[in-house]
């Protein structure tokens, strides 16, 4: 997906859900959140019912805003839920705040639940707009907020346009402009070798997302990409004389023995760390590795879910390599998917975070922010492996 900027230059746009801007719709029960997402998307995306607790899990709907950007809307459970599952539903709703780039607060009558959401938005520095559903409610003005009014019972295009216009001016630009993996490392005509192992960790019949993203970005740049497995790397270097070699993190030690010092060697995970995470924070976290001692607890933080194998990079190889490097009896905990960092993260001597290719930048940086606020060192998979292997 591409769009044109003000200088008539084509800008690559993210296409996978994890790379799209995420917009959460929040509010109390039965204020019309599901109706609003259905109105915007023009489809029965979410179930609409007058009964409380109809929305349990987060409902996600991809949507294309013409001449702007692709987004994903999140329909959430009511923040004032009082059903039997209220604690779990509210927890899921609150956790979703770390996944979104912008919030829409929908209400009919203003109350404590709305005040509490505003506080949470501000704590997270989360951009938001306030929308009143004026159906069966008295239209009011909230002086302290920039407020739009919307009659969600009227599916006229003008109503959708109002909310879309507000989204366009509120959504932070960083959320819809594709972060560049290669930055200024590669230019038109440069030759790059991508080493993509096909082993038990590789998904059947396809490449992993960072590999696909790297190939696409190199094509957009006008560089020449050569994709090989490790066994072909030496021959590929002789044939192409590349400027850069990018490998899977777990084979970087083997690649070092093959790639000449005159050629830059990096990993897909490190490229992601530079473009999607906070590479300076990761660099500072590396110093904690040499201070690890027996009994220390290390958290492996994955951002995807997958079947674990004997070659698993996060759950098998990194713990083994860390124990060998430190010569210490380290203990490990694992979190995966959208699980936030634990509340008691001060107990960890180190957090090891994957590249985060399967989550939004906001979601990844929520983890990084939590680690930084609690003064817990955090490192990236690829940067750690390059240091200890």
Long-range contacts (C-beta under 8 A, 24 or more apart in sequence): 1-64, 1-70, 3-67, 3-68, 3-69, 11-177, 11-178, 12-178, 12-216, 12-217, 12-220, 13-69, 13-70, 13-176, 13-178, 14-70, 14-176, 14-178, 15-70, 16-209, 17-60, 17-62, 17-72, 18-209, 18-357, 18-358, 18-359, 18-360, 19-178, 19-360, 20-62, 20-69, 20-70, 20-71, 20-72, 20-176, 20-360, 21-69, 21-70, 21-71, 21-72, 21-101, 21-102, 21-171, 21-175, 21-176, 21-360, 22-71, 22-72, 22-74, 22-99, 22-100, 22-101, 22-102, 22-175, 22-360, 22-362, 23-71, 23-72, 23-73, 23-74, 23-100, 23-101, 23-102, 23-103, 23-104, 23-167, 23-171, 24-73, 24-74, 24-76, 24-96, 24-97, 24-99, 24-100, 24-102, 24-103, 24-104, 25-73, 25-74, 25-75, 25-76, 25-103, 25-104, 25-106, 26-76, 26-79, 26-93, 26-103, 26-104, 26-105, 26-106, 26-117, 27-78, 27-79, 27-105, 27-106, 27-107, 27-113, 27-114, 27-117, 28-78, 28-79, 28-80, 28-107, 28-108, 28-111, 28-113, 28-114, 29-53, 29-77, 29-78, 29-80, 29-81, 29-82, 30-78, 31-78, 31-106, 31-107, 31-108, 31-133, 32-106, 32-108, 32-133, 32-135, 32-152, 33-75, 33-76, 33-78, 33-106, 34-59, 34-75, 35-133, 35-152, 35-153, 36-104, 36-106, 36-131, 36-133, 36-150, 36-152, 36-163, 37-61, 37-73, 37-75, 39-152, 39-155, 39-159, 39-160, 40-73, 40-160, 40-163, 40-164, 41-73, 42-155, 42-160, 45-73, 45-75, 46-75, 52-78, 52-81, 52-82, 52-83, 53-77, 53-78, 53-81, 53-83, 53-85, 53-86, 53-89, 55-89, 56-85, 56-89, 57-92, 58-92, 58-93, 58-96, 65-164, 65-167, 65-168, 68-168, 68-176, 69-171, 69-176, 70-176, 71-167, 71-171, 71-176, 74-99, 74-100, 78-113, 79-113, 79-116, 79-117, 80-111, 80-113, 94-120, 95-338, 95-340, 97-121, 97-124, 97-126, 98-124, 98-340, 98-362, 98-363, 98-366, 98-367, 99-338, 99-359, 99-360, 99-362, 99-363, 99-366, 100-126, 100-360, 100-362, 101-127, 101-171, 101-172, 101-175, 101-176, 101-360, 101-362, 102-126, 102-127, 102-128, 102-129, 102-167, 102-170, 102-171, 102-172, 102-175, 103-127, 103-128, 103-129, 104-128, 104-129, 104-131, 104-163, 104-167, 105-129, 105-130, 105-131, 106-131, 106-132, 106-133, 107-131, 107-132, 107-133, 108-132, 108-133, 108-134, 108-135, 108-136, 108-137, 109-137, 109-138, 109-140, 110-140, 110-142, 118-145, 124-366, 127-170, 127-171, 127-172, 128-170, 129-166, 129-167, 129-170, 131-163, 131-166, 174-361, 175-360, 175-361, 175-362, 179-275, 179-276, 179-361, 180-217, 180-275, 181-210, 181-213, 181-214, 181-217, 181-271, 181-272, 181-274, 181-275, 182-214, 182-217, 182-218, 182-221, 182-244, 182-271, 183-274, 183-275, 185-244, 185-264, 186-218, 186-221, 186-223, 186-243, 186-244, 187-221, 187-223, 188-221, 188-222, 188-223, 189-222, 189-223, 189-224, 190-221, 190-223, 190-224, 190-242, 190-243, 190-244, 191-223, 191-224, 191-226, 191-240, 191-241, 191-242, 191-243, 192-218, 192-223, 192-224, 192-225, 192-226, 192-242, 192-243, 192-244, 192-245, 192-246, 193-225, 193-226, 193-227, 193-228, 193-233, 193-236, 193-237, 193-240, 193-242, 193-244, 193-245, 193-246, 194-225, 194-226, 194-227, 194-228, 194-246, 194-247, 195-228, 195-229, 195-230, 195-233, 195-245, 195-246, 195-247, 195-248, 195-251, 195-255, 196-227, 196-228, 196-229, 196-248, 197-229, 197-230, 197-248, 197-250, 197-251, 198-229, 199-311, 200-309, 200-310, 200-311, 201-250, 201-309, 201-311, 201-312, 201-313, 208-268, 208-357, 209-357, 209-358, 210-268, 210-269, 210-271, 210-272, 210-355, 210-357, 211-268, 213-357, 214-246, 214-268, 214-271, 230-254, 230-255, 233-258, 233-259, 234-258, 237-263, 246-271, 249-313, 249-381, 249-382, 249-385, 249-386, 250-311, 250-313, 250-317, 250-385, 252-382, 252-385, 252-386, 252-389, 253-389, 266-382, 267-382, 267-385, 267-386, 268-355, 268-382, 269-354, 269-355, 269-380, 269-381, 269-382, 269-383, 269-385, 270-380, 270-382, 270-383, 270-386, 272-355, 272-356, 272-357, 272-380, 272-382, 273-355, 273-380, 273-382, 273-383, 276-355, 276-356, 276-357, 276-361, 276-364, 277-353, 277-355, 277-356, 277-364, 277-365, 277-368, 277-380, 278-365, 278-368, 279-380, 279-383, 281-368, 281-371, 281-372, 281-378, 282-353, 282-378, 282-379, 282-380, 282-383, 283-383, 284-377, 285-350, 285-351, 285-377, 285-378, 285-379, 286-379, 286-383, 286-384, 286-387, 287-377, 288-349, 288-350, 288-377, 288-379, 289-322, 289-325, 289-326, 289-350, 289-379, 289-384, 289-387, 289-388, 290-326, 291-349, 292-322, 292-326, 292-328, 292-330, 292-349, 292-350, 293-326, 293-328, 294-328, 294-329, 294-330, 295-328, 295-329, 295-330, 295-331, 296-328, 296-330, 296-331, 296-349, 296-350, 297-330, 297-331, 297-332, 297-333, 297-347, 297-348, 297-349, 298-322, 298-330, 298-331, 298-332, 298-333, 298-348, 298-349, 298-350, 298-351, 298-352, 299-332, 299-333, 299-334, 299-335, 299-341, 299-342, 299-345, 299-348, 299-350, 299-351, 299-352, 300-332, 300-333, 300-334, 300-335, 300-352, 301-335, 301-341, 301-351, 301-352, 301-353, 301-354, 301-367, 301-378, 302-334, 302-335, 302-336, 302-337, 302-354, 303-336, 303-337, 303-338, 303-353, 303-354, 303-355, 303-356, 303-357, 303-358, 303-359, 303-363, 303-364, 304-336, 304-337, 304-354, 304-357, 304-358, 304-359, 305-336, 305-337, 306-336, 313-381, 314-352, 314-354, 314-381, 318-352, 318-381, 318-384, 318-385, 321-385, 321-388, 321-389, 322-384, 322-388, 324-388, 325-388, 338-363, 340-366, 340-367, 340-370, 341-367, 341-370, 341-371, 345-370, 345-371, 345-374, 345-376, 346-374, 346-375, 346-376, 348-376, 349-377, 350-376, 350-377, 350-378, 350-379, 351-376, 351-377, 351-378, 351-379, 352-378, 352-379, 352-380, 352-381, 352-384, 353-378, 353-379, 353-380, 353-381, 354-380, 354-381, 355-380, 355-381, 355-382
